Amino acid sequence: MARLSAPELGRLLEQCRFHNQQVNITGVLLHDGSRFLGVLEGAPEAVAAVFSRIEADCRHTGVQVLADGPISHRQFACWTMGLVDDVSQPGGVGGEAIPCMHTVTDAGLWLLLREFQVGAGHPLLSLPG
Ligand SMILES: Cc1cc2nc3c(=O)[nH]c(=O)nc-3n(C[C@H](O)[C@H](O)[C@H](O)COP(=O)(O)O)c2cc1C
C-alpha cells in the first residue's frame, strides 16, 4: 500500500465517519503506517455494502476478511470509526480510538487487535487483560 499522508488519513477518516454514520455502522480502524485493520459492525447488508466499497478502493490492495459473523452486541457502539495512527502517537489522526479499546470484551476480536499492534511493534494501546 502506498503510504498515506496525515491529511490523506484525515480525509479517509472523515469519509468513513460520514458514510458509516448514515448506515449505522460502527467500528474501528487501526493503522500501523503500512497496514490497516478494520472492524465493521452493523446490519449484514450495510456491512456488505460498505465492505464492497472498501474492497474496490485503490488506496489499498490485498484486502482480506479475517472474521465475519453475527455478534451479540457491538464492541464499538459509540464510535462511527476511530483511527489509531502510526507508531507511538496516542494522538494520531483520531487518538480518541484509544479509550474505545477498553470496551472490547470479545476475546477473538481482542486477540486480532492485539496481534496487529504487536506485529507492528507498537503495543501502545492498553487493551484490557
Ligand atoms: C483501509 C480503508 C478503510 C475504509 N473503511 C471505510 C469504512 O469503514 N466506511 C466507508 O464508508 N468507507 C471506508 N473506506 C473508504 C471507501 O473505500 C470509499 O472510498 C468511501 O466509502 C467513499 O466511497 P464512494 O466514493 O463510493 O462514495 C475505507 C477505505 C480504506 C482504504
The ligand as a Gaussian input file, in Angstrom:
#p B3LYP/6-31G(d) Opt

LIG

0 1
 C       -8.457000       0.977000       4.849000
 C       -9.745000       1.611000       4.415000
 C      -10.861000       1.507000       5.225000
 C      -12.065000       2.097000       4.850000
 N      -13.146000       1.992000       5.669000
 C      -14.310000       2.562000       5.290000
 C      -15.462000       2.477000       6.107000
 O      -15.469000       1.894000       7.181000
 N      -16.590000       3.076000       5.673000
 C      -16.659000       3.749000       4.494000
 O      -17.720000       4.264000       4.160000
 N      -15.591000       3.856000       3.705000
 C      -14.418000       3.291000       4.077000
 N      -13.331000       3.420000       3.281000
 C      -13.432000       4.284000       2.080000
 C      -14.154000       3.573000       0.965000
 O      -13.273000       2.676000       0.377000
 C      -14.655000       4.615000      -0.055000
 O      -13.592000       5.364000      -0.550000
 C      -15.647000       5.567000       0.578000
 O      -16.644000       4.854000       1.220000
 C      -16.275000       6.502000      -0.460000
 O      -16.938000       5.762000      -1.401000
 P      -17.670000       6.480000      -2.630000
 O      -16.575000       7.220000      -3.345000
 O      -18.242000       5.352000      -3.411000
 O      -18.658000       7.398000      -2.022000
 C      -12.127000       2.810000       3.624000
 C      -11.005000       2.891000       2.811000
 C       -9.817000       2.309000       3.194000
 C       -8.611000       2.441000       2.307000

